[in-house]
Amino acid sequence: MHNLFCAFGANEYNRVSLYNNAKEIWDKLEVTHEGTSRAEESKISLLTLDYEFFKAKLEEGIKEMSDHFNHTINGLKALGKIYPNKEMVKKMLNSLPMFWEAKVTIIEE
């Protein structure tokens, strides 16, 4: 670098040095963003699968089931994937165990 300083002078050396630092920073930001995008896509995929295959567990009460469902929905919303309310209600009702069938029928009617 000392040879560059002597050949170009202080102003040119600083400009080249600044360019190299900015390029390094840009390259690191670009790699970080790409990694973040891939991680985000993975999160969306996992939460979408969780939503698609959501079923209430027999040992879960309504509150726990609702919390689990809302956690999934809120995670998807935060990542930009939003389902219509009507679809989410239907998904939740269809995920209830069979002993809720009479109540689900009444709600649907």
A tleap script that builds the chain and sets N, CA, C and O, in Angstrom:
source leaprc.protein.ff14SB
mol = sequence {
  NMET HIE ASN LEU PHE CYS ALA PHE GLY ALA
  ASN GLU TYR ASN ARG VAL SER LEU TYR ASN
  ASN ALA LYS GLU ILE TRP ASP LYS LEU GLU
  VAL THR HIE GLU GLY THR SER ARG ALA GLU
  GLU SER LYS ILE SER LEU LEU THR LEU ASP
  TYR GLU PHE PHE LYS ALA LYS LEU GLU GLU
  GLY ILE LYS GLU MET SER ASP HIE PHE ASN
  HIE THR ILE ASN GLY LEU LYS ALA LEU GLY
  LYS ILE TYR PRO ASN LYS GLU MET VAL LYS
  LYS MET LEU ASN SER LEU PRO MET PHE TRP
  GLU ALA LYS VAL THR ILE ILE GLU CGLU
}
set mol.1.N position { 0.823 -1.185 0.000 }
set mol.1.CA position { 0.000 0.000 0.000 }
set mol.1.C position { 0.871 1.254 0.000 }
set mol.1.O position { 0.491 2.280 -0.564 }
set mol.2.N position { 2.027 1.167 0.629 }
set mol.2.CA position { 2.900 2.325 0.687 }
set mol.2.C position { 3.276 2.769 -0.719 }
set mol.2.O position { 3.361 3.966 -0.993 }
set mol.3.N position { 3.505 1.791 -1.630 }
set mol.3.CA position { 3.847 2.119 -3.015 }
set mol.3.C position { 2.704 2.858 -3.698 }
set mol.3.O position { 2.941 3.793 -4.464 }
set mol.4.N position { 1.453 2.445 -3.427 }
set mol.4.CA position { 0.302 3.150 -3.984 }
set mol.4.C position { 0.267 4.586 -3.491 }
set mol.4.O position { -0.005 5.508 -4.260 }
set mol.5.N position { 0.542 4.774 -2.210 }
set mol.5.CA position { 0.521 6.109 -1.613 }
set mol.5.C position { 1.534 7.004 -2.315 }
set mol.5.O position { 1.241 8.158 -2.625 }
set mol.6.N position { 2.718 6.472 -2.562 }
set mol.6.CA position { 3.768 7.250 -3.218 }
set mol.6.C position { 3.410 7.539 -4.670 }
set mol.6.O position { 3.675 8.636 -5.161 }
set mol.7.N position { 2.814 6.575 -5.363 }
set mol.7.CA position { 2.506 6.739 -6.784 }
set mol.7.C position { 1.347 7.693 -7.017 }
set mol.7.O position { 1.390 8.484 -7.959 }
set mol.8.N position { 0.291 7.642 -6.169 }
set mol.8.CA position { -0.904 8.432 -6.420 }
set mol.8.C position { -0.993 9.709 -5.588 }
set mol.8.O position { -1.629 10.674 -6.012 }
set mol.9.N position { -0.399 9.730 -4.474 }
set mol.9.CA position { -0.546 10.860 -3.572 }
set mol.9.C position { -1.638 10.564 -2.559 }
set mol.9.O position { -2.376 9.589 -2.701 }
set mol.10.N position { -1.739 11.399 -1.543 }
set mol.10.CA position { -2.642 11.162 -0.412 }
set mol.10.C position { -4.109 11.125 -0.831 }
set mol.10.O position { -4.835 10.225 -0.409 }
set mol.11.N position { -4.569 12.074 -1.648 }
set mol.11.CA position { -5.993 12.133 -2.018 }
set mol.11.C position { -6.421 10.920 -2.823 }
set mol.11.O position { -7.465 10.326 -2.552 }
set mol.12.N position { -5.623 10.554 -3.807 }
set mol.12.CA position { -5.963 9.402 -4.631 }
set mol.12.C position { -5.920 8.108 -3.813 }
set mol.12.O position { -6.771 7.234 -3.979 }
set mol.13.N position { -4.923 7.993 -2.929 }
set mol.13.CA position { -4.804 6.812 -2.076 }
set mol.13.C position { -6.037 6.687 -1.178 }
set mol.13.O position { -6.590 5.595 -1.042 }
set mol.14.N position { -6.466 7.774 -0.573 }
set mol.14.CA position { -7.643 7.754 0.297 }
set mol.14.C position { -8.897 7.381 -0.475 }
set mol.14.O position { -9.745 6.645 0.031 }
set mol.15.N position { -9.019 7.885 -1.698 }
set mol.15.CA position { -10.186 7.569 -2.524 }
set mol.15.C position { -10.217 6.086 -2.866 }
set mol.15.O position { -11.267 5.450 -2.771 }
set mol.16.N position { -9.066 5.527 -3.267 }
set mol.16.CA position { -8.980 4.101 -3.598 }
set mol.16.C position { -9.242 3.277 -2.340 }
set mol.16.O position { -9.961 2.280 -2.396 }
set mol.17.N position { -8.677 3.675 -1.223 }
set mol.17.CA position { -8.870 2.975 0.041 }
set mol.17.C position { -10.335 2.993 0.450 }
set mol.17.O position { -10.871 1.972 0.881 }
set mol.18.N position { -10.993 4.155 0.319 }
set mol.18.CA position { -12.402 4.296 0.658 }
set mol.18.C position { -13.255 3.413 -0.254 }
set mol.18.O position { -14.195 2.765 0.205 }
set mol.19.N position { -12.922 3.391 -1.550 }
set mol.19.CA position { -13.657 2.551 -2.500 }
set mol.19.C position { -13.552 1.085 -2.098 }
set mol.19.O position { -14.555 0.372 -2.091 }
set mol.20.N position { -12.345 0.630 -1.763 }
set mol.20.CA position { -12.159 -0.774 -1.384 }
set mol.20.C position { -12.940 -1.103 -0.119 }
set mol.20.O position { -13.553 -2.167 -0.038 }
set mol.21.N position { -12.930 -0.213 0.870 }
set mol.21.CA position { -13.682 -0.448 2.103 }
set mol.21.C position { -15.186 -0.487 1.824 }
set mol.21.O position { -15.891 -1.350 2.348 }
set mol.22.N position { -15.677 0.437 1.008 }
set mol.22.CA position { -17.103 0.477 0.676 }
set mol.22.C position { -17.502 -0.785 -0.080 }
set mol.22.O position { -18.570 -1.346 0.161 }
set mol.23.N position { -16.643 -1.231 -0.997 }
set mol.23.CA position { -16.940 -2.450 -1.753 }
set mol.23.C position { -16.985 -3.656 -0.823 }
set mol.23.O position { -17.872 -4.500 -0.953 }
set mol.24.N position { -16.041 -3.751 0.114 }
set mol.24.CA position { -16.044 -4.853 1.079 }
set mol.24.C position { -17.318 -4.838 1.913 }
set mol.24.O position { -17.934 -5.880 2.139 }
set mol.25.N position { -17.708 -3.656 2.366 }
set mol.25.CA position { -18.929 -3.519 3.162 }
set mol.25.C position { -20.133 -3.929 2.339 }
set mol.25.O position { -20.988 -4.669 2.825 }
set mol.26.N position { -20.216 -3.462 1.097 }
set mol.26.CA position { -21.338 -3.807 0.221 }
set mol.26.C position { -21.410 -5.320 0.001 }
set mol.26.O position { -22.484 -5.916 0.072 }
set mol.27.N position { -20.258 -5.928 -0.265 }
set mol.27.CA position { -20.220 -7.373 -0.495 }
set mol.27.C position { -20.713 -8.138 0.730 }
set mol.27.O position { -21.454 -9.113 0.594 }
set mol.28.N position { -20.310 -7.704 1.924 }
set mol.28.CA position { -20.760 -8.367 3.153 }
set mol.28.C position { -22.255 -8.179 3.359 }
set mol.28.O position { -22.953 -9.113 3.755 }
set mol.29.N position { -22.751 -6.969 3.092 }
set mol.29.CA position { -24.193 -6.725 3.218 }
set mol.29.C position { -24.981 -7.583 2.242 }
set mol.29.O position { -26.037 -8.117 2.581 }
set mol.30.N position { -24.468 -7.711 1.041 }
set mol.30.CA position { -25.141 -8.512 0.021 }
set mol.30.C position { -25.231 -9.974 0.448 }
set mol.30.O position { -26.285 -10.596 0.314 }
set mol.31.N position { -24.141 -10.522 0.957 }
set mol.31.CA position { -24.127 -11.915 1.412 }
set mol.31.C position { -25.071 -12.088 2.602 }
set mol.31.O position { -25.810 -13.071 2.675 }
set mol.32.N position { -25.045 -11.133 3.532 }
set mol.32.CA position { -25.924 -11.202 4.695 }
set mol.32.C position { -27.379 -11.170 4.267 }
set mol.32.O position { -28.192 -11.940 4.778 }
set mol.33.N position { -27.719 -10.286 3.335 }
set mol.33.CA position { -29.103 -10.183 2.868 }
set mol.33.C position { -29.553 -11.465 2.181 }
set mol.33.O position { -30.675 -11.924 2.398 }
set mol.34.N position { -28.689 -12.046 1.356 }
set mol.34.CA position { -29.043 -13.297 0.686 }
set mol.34.C position { -29.299 -14.388 1.715 }
set mol.34.O position { -30.249 -15.159 1.577 }
set mol.35.N position { -28.469 -14.460 2.736 }
set mol.35.CA position { -28.668 -15.440 3.798 }
set mol.35.C position { -29.965 -15.190 4.538 }
set mol.35.O position { -30.688 -16.127 4.879 }
set mol.36.N position { -30.258 -13.925 4.784 }
set mol.36.CA position { -31.502 -13.548 5.462 }
set mol.36.C position { -32.698 -13.932 4.607 }
set mol.36.O position { -33.693 -14.429 5.133 }
set mol.37.N position { -32.621 -13.712 3.308 }
set mol.37.CA position { -33.718 -14.065 2.406 }
set mol.37.C position { -33.971 -15.567 2.420 }
set mol.37.O position { -35.120 -16.007 2.454 }
set mol.38.N position { -32.907 -16.347 2.393 }
set mol.38.CA position { -33.063 -17.802 2.428 }
set mol.38.C position { -33.658 -18.257 3.754 }
set mol.38.O position { -34.519 -19.135 3.789 }
set mol.39.N position { -33.198 -17.659 4.830 }
set mol.39.CA position { -33.731 -18.011 6.150 }
set mol.39.C position { -35.208 -17.649 6.226 }
set mol.39.O position { -36.010 -18.400 6.782 }
set mol.40.N position { -35.563 -16.498 5.667 }
set mol.40.CA position { -36.960 -16.059 5.667 }
set mol.40.C position { -37.827 -17.015 4.859 }
set mol.40.O position { -38.929 -17.364 5.282 }
set mol.41.N position { -37.338 -17.435 3.709 }
set mol.41.CA position { -38.081 -18.391 2.883 }
set mol.41.C position { -38.277 -19.711 3.627 }
set mol.41.O position { -39.341 -20.324 3.539 }
set mol.42.N position { -37.254 -20.145 4.356 }
set mol.42.CA position { -37.370 -21.380 5.140 }
set mol.42.C position { -38.413 -21.236 6.237 }
set mol.42.O position { -39.209 -22.146 6.464 }
set mol.43.N position { -38.410 -20.096 6.915 }
set mol.43.CA position { -39.395 -19.853 7.975 }
set mol.43.C position { -40.800 -19.861 7.407 }
set mol.43.O position { -41.708 -20.450 7.993 }
set mol.44.N position { -40.986 -19.202 6.253 }
set mol.44.CA position { -42.299 -19.175 5.609 }
set mol.44.C position { -42.740 -20.589 5.266 }
set mol.44.O position { -43.894 -20.953 5.492 }
set mol.45.N position { -41.828 -21.388 4.722 }
set mol.45.CA position { -42.167 -22.772 4.352 }
set mol.45.C position { -42.574 -23.591 5.573 }
set mol.45.O position { -43.569 -24.314 5.538 }
set mol.46.N position { -41.805 -23.474 6.648 }
set mol.46.CA position { -42.117 -24.242 7.857 }
set mol.46.C position { -43.442 -23.801 8.472 }
set mol.46.O position { -44.247 -24.642 8.873 }
set mol.47.N position { -43.677 -22.487 8.549 }
set mol.47.CA position { -44.929 -21.996 9.122 }
set mol.47.C position { -46.124 -22.338 8.235 }
set mol.47.O position { -47.215 -22.610 8.737 }
set mol.48.N position { -45.920 -22.326 6.920 }
set mol.48.CA position { -46.996 -22.696 5.997 }
set mol.48.C position { -47.364 -24.164 6.185 }
set mol.48.O position { -48.545 -24.511 6.200 }
set mol.49.N position { -46.364 -25.022 6.328 }
set mol.49.CA position { -46.639 -26.442 6.594 }
set mol.49.C position { -47.369 -26.603 7.926 }
set mol.49.O position { -48.306 -27.393 8.039 }
set mol.50.N position { -46.931 -25.852 8.925 }
set mol.50.CA position { -47.591 -25.905 10.229 }
set mol.50.C position { -49.052 -25.492 10.095 }
set mol.50.O position { -49.932 -26.098 10.706 }
set mol.51.N position { -49.309 -24.459 9.292 }
set mol.51.CA position { -50.683 -23.998 9.067 }
set mol.51.C position { -51.489 -25.052 8.304 }
set mol.51.O position { -52.596 -25.404 8.710 }
set mol.52.N position { -50.938 -25.546 7.214 }
set mol.52.CA position { -51.656 -26.483 6.350 }
set mol.52.C position { -52.029 -27.780 7.084 }
set mol.52.O position { -53.107 -28.334 6.869 }
set mol.53.N position { -51.137 -28.251 7.941 }
set mol.53.CA position { -51.378 -29.518 8.633 }
set mol.53.C position { -51.813 -29.319 10.091 }
set mol.53.O position { -51.720 -30.234 10.909 }
set mol.54.N position { -52.282 -28.118 10.393 }
set mol.54.CA position { -52.662 -27.818 11.772 }
set mol.54.C position { -53.831 -28.680 12.228 }
set mol.54.O position { -54.860 -28.757 11.556 }
set mol.55.N position { -53.666 -29.319 13.361 }
set mol.55.CA position { -54.729 -30.096 14.017 }
set mol.55.C position { -54.603 -29.869 15.509 }
set mol.55.O position { -53.498 -29.814 16.049 }
set mol.56.N position { -55.744 -29.739 16.173 }
set mol.56.CA position { -55.735 -29.610 17.627 }
set mol.56.C position { -55.318 -30.945 18.227 }
set mol.56.O position { -55.740 -32.007 17.770 }
set mol.57.N position { -54.500 -30.874 19.237 }
set mol.57.CA position { -54.096 -32.099 19.937 }
set mol.57.C position { -55.168 -32.433 20.963 }
set mol.57.O position { -55.767 -31.536 21.556 }
set mol.58.N position { -55.406 -33.715 21.172 }
set mol.58.CA position { -56.446 -34.148 22.103 }
set mol.58.C position { -56.234 -33.602 23.513 }
set mol.58.O position { -57.198 -33.274 24.205 }
set mol.59.N position { -54.982 -33.505 23.933 }
set mol.59.CA position { -54.702 -33.033 25.286 }
set mol.59.C position { -54.743 -31.505 25.407 }
set mol.59.O position { -54.686 -30.970 26.514 }
set mol.60.N position { -54.843 -30.803 24.270 }
set mol.60.CA position { -54.881 -29.340 24.282 }
set mol.60.C position { -56.285 -28.836 24.592 }
set mol.60.O position { -57.281 -29.378 24.112 }
set mol.61.N position { -56.338 -27.802 25.396 }
set mol.61.CA position { -57.602 -27.107 25.572 }
set mol.61.C position { -57.766 -26.097 24.445 }
set mol.61.O position { -56.861 -25.905 23.633 }
set mol.62.N position { -58.925 -25.457 24.404 }
set mol.62.CA position { -59.197 -24.457 23.366 }
set mol.62.C position { -58.181 -23.324 23.420 }
set mol.62.O position { -57.721 -22.858 22.377 }
set mol.63.N position { -57.829 -22.880 24.609 }
set mol.63.CA position { -56.874 -21.772 24.771 }
set mol.63.C position { -55.510 -22.137 24.199 }
set mol.63.O position { -54.919 -21.347 23.463 }
set mol.64.N position { -55.005 -23.322 24.526 }
set mol.64.CA position { -53.703 -23.747 24.014 }
set mol.64.C position { -53.728 -23.918 22.498 }
set mol.64.O position { -52.789 -23.532 21.803 }
set mol.65.N position { -54.815 -24.500 21.997 }
set mol.65.CA position { -54.939 -24.678 20.557 }
set mol.65.C position { -54.962 -23.323 19.855 }
set mol.65.O position { -54.292 -23.126 18.842 }
set mol.66.N position { -55.734 -22.398 20.401 }
set mol.66.CA position { -55.838 -21.059 19.823 }
set mol.66.C position { -54.490 -20.342 19.862 }
set mol.66.O position { -54.109 -19.677 18.899 }
set mol.67.N position { -53.776 -20.477 20.969 }
set mol.67.CA position { -52.450 -19.854 21.078 }
set mol.67.C position { -51.490 -20.414 20.034 }
set mol.67.O position { -50.748 -19.665 19.399 }
set mol.68.N position { -51.508 -21.735 19.859 }
set mol.68.CA position { -50.640 -22.387 18.867 }
set mol.68.C position { -51.000 -21.890 17.461 }
set mol.68.O position { -50.115 -21.547 16.676 }
set mol.69.N position { -52.282 -21.855 17.152 }
set mol.69.CA position { -52.740 -21.404 15.841 }
set mol.69.C position { -52.349 -19.946 15.617 }
set mol.69.O position { -51.837 -19.590 14.555 }
set mol.70.N position { -52.595 -19.097 16.630 }
set mol.70.CA position { -52.257 -17.668 16.495 }
set mol.70.C position { -50.764 -17.440 16.352 }
set mol.70.O position { -50.341 -16.538 15.628 }
set mol.71.N position { -49.969 -18.240 17.027 }
set mol.71.CA position { -48.515 -18.135 16.888 }
set mol.71.C position { -48.107 -18.389 15.430 }
set mol.71.O position { -47.283 -17.664 14.873 }
set mol.72.N position { -48.684 -19.404 14.833 }
set mol.72.CA position { -48.393 -19.726 13.434 }
set mol.72.C position { -48.849 -18.604 12.514 }
set mol.72.O position { -48.094 -18.162 11.647 }
set mol.73.N position { -50.082 -18.142 12.699 }
set mol.73.CA position { -50.642 -17.081 11.853 }
set mol.73.C position { -49.839 -15.791 11.994 }
set mol.73.O position { -49.529 -15.140 10.996 }
set mol.74.N position { -49.503 -15.421 13.226 }
set mol.74.CA position { -48.730 -14.189 13.445 }
set mol.74.C position { -47.335 -14.272 12.842 }
set mol.74.O position { -46.817 -13.283 12.323 }
set mol.75.N position { -46.729 -15.453 12.909 }
set mol.75.CA position { -45.430 -15.649 12.271 }
set mol.75.C position { -45.513 -15.464 10.769 }
set mol.75.O position { -44.645 -14.834 10.166 }
set mol.76.N position { -46.553 -16.010 10.166 }
set mol.76.CA position { -46.754 -15.853 8.718 }
set mol.76.C position { -47.030 -14.395 8.358 }
set mol.76.O position { -46.497 -13.888 7.371 }
set mol.77.N position { -47.860 -13.721 9.150 }
set mol.77.CA position { -48.153 -12.303 8.894 }
set mol.77.C position { -46.877 -11.472 8.946 }
set mol.77.O position { -46.665 -10.604 8.099 }
set mol.78.N position { -46.034 -11.730 9.930 }
set mol.78.CA position { -44.782 -10.987 10.080 }
set mol.78.C position { -43.869 -11.171 8.873 }
set mol.78.O position { -43.055 -10.299 8.566 }
set mol.79.N position { -44.003 -12.295 8.194 }
set mol.79.CA position { -43.182 -12.576 7.020 }
set mol.79.C position { -43.903 -12.247 5.710 }
set mol.79.O position { -43.401 -12.539 4.625 }
set mol.80.N position { -45.093 -11.634 5.828 }
set mol.80.CA position { -45.798 -11.164 4.640 }
set mol.80.C position { -46.805 -12.118 4.033 }
set mol.80.O position { -47.370 -11.820 2.981 }
set mol.81.N position { -47.046 -13.251 4.659 }
set mol.81.CA position { -48.023 -14.204 4.116 }
set mol.81.C position { -49.286 -14.124 4.968 }
set mol.81.O position { -49.269 -14.417 6.163 }
set mol.82.N position { -50.366 -13.725 4.334 }
set mol.82.CA position { -51.614 -13.491 5.057 }
set mol.82.C position { -52.723 -14.341 4.450 }
set mol.82.O position { -52.884 -14.407 3.231 }
set mol.83.N position { -53.483 -14.989 5.329 }
set mol.83.CA position { -54.635 -15.778 4.910 }
set mol.83.C position { -55.900 -14.982 5.216 }
set mol.83.O position { -55.938 -14.231 6.190 }
set mol.84.N position { -56.942 -15.142 4.386 }
set mol.84.CA position { -58.224 -14.470 4.675 }
set mol.84.C position { -58.834 -14.999 5.972 }
set mol.84.O position { -58.682 -16.177 6.298 }
set mol.85.N position { -59.521 -14.132 6.709 }
set mol.85.CA position { -60.139 -14.516 7.983 }
set mol.85.C position { -61.068 -15.718 7.828 }
set mol.85.O position { -61.050 -16.629 8.655 }
set mol.86.N position { -61.879 -15.722 6.769 }
set mol.86.CA position { -62.831 -16.819 6.550 }
set mol.86.C position { -62.094 -18.157 6.450 }
set mol.86.O position { -62.537 -19.163 7.005 }
set mol.87.N position { -60.978 -18.156 5.743 }
set mol.87.CA position { -60.193 -19.387 5.588 }
set mol.87.C position { -59.587 -19.827 6.922 }
set mol.87.O position { -59.552 -21.019 7.228 }
set mol.88.N position { -59.108 -18.859 7.717 }
set mol.88.CA position { -58.511 -19.204 9.015 }
set mol.88.C position { -59.559 -19.765 9.979 }
set mol.88.O position { -59.275 -20.708 10.718 }
set mol.89.N position { -60.761 -19.197 9.977 }
set mol.89.CA position { -61.825 -19.703 10.849 }
set mol.89.C position { -62.177 -21.122 10.454 }
set mol.89.O position { -62.321 -21.999 11.306 }
set mol.90.N position { -62.316 -21.340 9.150 }
set mol.90.CA position { -62.641 -22.686 8.661 }
set mol.90.C position { -61.534 -23.677 9.030 }
set mol.90.O position { -61.820 -24.801 9.442 }
set mol.91.N position { -60.285 -23.267 8.883 }
set mol.91.CA position { -59.150 -24.120 9.224 }
set mol.91.C position { -59.185 -24.485 10.711 }
set mol.91.O position { -58.965 -25.639 11.079 }
set mol.92.N position { -59.462 -23.496 11.556 }
set mol.92.CA position { -59.495 -23.745 12.990 }
set mol.92.C position { -60.644 -24.683 13.366 }
set mol.92.O position { -60.459 -25.602 14.163 }
set mol.93.N position { -61.813 -24.456 12.802 }
set mol.93.CA position { -62.966 -25.321 13.101 }
set mol.93.C position { -62.719 -26.752 12.632 }
set mol.93.O position { -63.067 -27.708 13.325 }
set mol.94.N position { -62.121 -26.890 11.459 }
set mol.94.CA position { -61.850 -28.227 10.922 }
set mol.94.C position { -60.733 -28.952 11.666 }
set mol.94.O position { -60.580 -30.167 11.537 }
set mol.95.N position { -59.965 -28.214 12.435 }
set mol.95.CA position { -58.866 -28.846 13.154 }
set mol.95.C position { -59.282 -29.377 14.522 }
set mol.95.O position { -58.502 -30.060 15.186 }
set mol.96.N position { -60.498 -29.071 14.943 }
set mol.96.CA position { -60.971 -29.518 16.257 }
set mol.96.C position { -61.213 -31.026 16.274 }
set mol.96.O position { -61.589 -31.603 15.254 }
set mol.97.N position { -61.002 -31.666 17.420 }
set mol.97.CA position { -61.257 -33.114 17.532 }
set mol.97.C position { -62.735 -33.442 17.314 }
set mol.97.O position { -63.592 -32.560 17.374 }
set mol.98.N position { -63.019 -34.704 17.063 }
set mol.98.CA position { -64.377 -35.153 16.743 }
set mol.98.C position { -65.398 -34.826 17.838 }
set mol.98.O position { -66.561 -34.576 17.523 }
set mol.99.N position { -64.999 -34.821 19.105 }
set mol.99.CA position { -65.980 -34.551 20.153 }
set mol.99.C position { -66.474 -33.108 20.129 }
set mol.99.O position { -67.379 -32.757 20.886 }
set mol.100.N position { -65.891 -32.257 19.265 }
set mol.100.CA position { -66.375 -30.887 19.057 }
set mol.100.C position { -67.339 -30.800 17.868 }
set mol.100.O position { -67.847 -29.719 17.570 }
set mol.101.N position { -67.591 -31.896 17.202 }
set mol.101.CA position { -68.346 -31.889 15.949 }
set mol.101.C position { -69.701 -31.199 16.070 }
set mol.101.O position { -70.058 -30.414 15.191 }
set mol.102.N position { -70.461 -31.461 17.118 }
set mol.102.CA position { -71.785 -30.841 17.283 }
set mol.102.C position { -71.654 -29.319 17.406 }
set mol.102.O position { -72.437 -28.578 16.813 }
set mol.103.N position { -70.677 -28.860 18.166 }
set mol.103.CA position { -70.472 -27.419 18.340 }
set mol.103.C position { -70.009 -26.768 17.040 }
set mol.103.O position { -70.439 -25.662 16.710 }
set mol.104.N position { -69.145 -27.442 16.310 }
set mol.104.CA position { -68.672 -26.926 15.013 }
set mol.104.C position { -69.847 -26.776 14.057 }
set mol.104.O position { -69.956 -25.766 13.362 }
set mol.105.N position { -70.729 -27.773 14.016 }
set mol.105.CA position { -71.908 -27.723 13.143 }
set mol.105.C position { -72.777 -26.526 13.491 }
set mol.105.O position { -73.243 -25.817 12.599 }
set mol.106.N position { -72.997 -26.296 14.769 }
set mol.106.CA position { -73.830 -25.156 15.210 }
set mol.106.C position { -73.161 -23.846 14.795 }
set mol.106.O position { -73.835 -22.944 14.296 }
set mol.107.N position { -71.859 -23.728 14.991 }
set mol.107.CA position { -71.152 -22.498 14.615 }
set mol.107.C position { -71.240 -22.275 13.110 }
set mol.107.O position { -71.475 -21.153 12.661 }
set mol.108.N position { -71.053 -23.335 12.330 }
set mol.108.CA position { -71.103 -23.197 10.870 }
set mol.108.C position { -72.472 -22.770 10.383 }
set mol.108.O position { -72.583 -22.017 9.415 }
set mol.109.N position { -73.521 -23.248 11.049 }
set mol.109.CA position { -74.876 -22.895 10.621 }
set mol.109.C position { -75.163 -21.456 11.026 }
set mol.109.O position { -76.252 -20.947 10.763 }
savepdb mol mol.pdb
quit
